[in-house]
Amino acid sequence: MSDVATRAGVSRTTVSFVLNGRADAAIPEETRARIRAAIAELGYRPNAGARALAAKRSEWYGLITEIVTAPFAVDVIKGAQDRAWADGKFLLITAGDSDPAMEAAAFDKLLEQRAEGLLYATTWHRAVTLPPAAREVPVVLVNCFDARGALPSVVPDEVAGGRTATRRLIEAGHRRIGFINLDAGIPAAVGRRQGYEQALREAGLPIDEGLIAPGHATADAGYAAARALLDRSDRPTALFCGNDRTAMGAYDAIKERGLRIPDDIAVIGFDNQELIAAYLRPGLTTVALPFEVMGAKGVDMLGALTAGEPLDTTQVTVDCPLIERSSV
């Protein structure tokens, strides 16, 4: 800053006022232009740390996530970054990788950078426990929730998503709908099954436990579950698969039996993992996890918290939209 002041022939204080956009400072426009020219000539960049200390605002949000290399990472990051940019903020991203030591270090490093608030995002919907440093600044959880119930979160509406998928099959004329679920007990498995059962009840259809099978979120398990359901004498005419990977396995079991999708049996998935859903043949109709919307909503909530505004609710649920392709 001293070099800029010398080049422009002004004081350091005058340079500081111009750098910080002090409209109340009585600095002639010609002087401001001279200072800006000196900054450009010298390639000067303000010290972000010093400015953050002075202003008590860094214009940074941090994002800690295990999903940097996961299929949905780009959607969370895009949603969060676009909304942060619209609010005049930038996003610092670091991987957590489900390693407690790495996550604790990530919180510490982002706090050292004076991030105004933090987002914490996970690959799959679950309860989490964050390190003590998470209490130092506003934090919003994305696709997960605080095991202690102390931190705000934004999560997918698993129940409504399960209901949407099942209703789509009912609307297509199906009455015997098999459900290949995820691992028992996780929020996605519980919520999607609730939605499945709600849709059946609303349509006046019975809930047949024999049509519900575990799929463990893998293609192999989806294949095995679909085989068992399709080999029944009263086999279902449609399958709701707990995620797109189980649907991929179900496709193999269906085709092995000489059945056609959707003519003989309809299939609907969940997640909208495009590397699977868009490239199966026929294309898989599925319910999307709204990662981009959740990322953006997380930043909205973080913005309110950093501004000292109360949240309307500590947990926001986001609709999971139906993505129509050709399997129903």
Secondary structure by P-SEA (a helix, b strand, c coil): caaaaaaacccaaaaaaaaaccccccccaaaaaaaaaaaaaacccccaaaaaaaaccccbbbbbcccccccaaaaaaaaaaaaaaaacbbbbbbbccccaaaaaaaaaaaaaacccbbbbbbccbbbbbbcccccccbbbbcccccccccccccccaaaaaaaaaaaaaaaacccbbbbbccccccaaaaaaaaaaaaaaaaacccccccccccccccaaaaaaaaaaaaaccccccccccccaaaaaaaaaaaaaacccccccbbbbbcccccccccccccccbbbbcaaaaaaaaaaaaaaaaaacccccccbbbbbbbbbbcccc
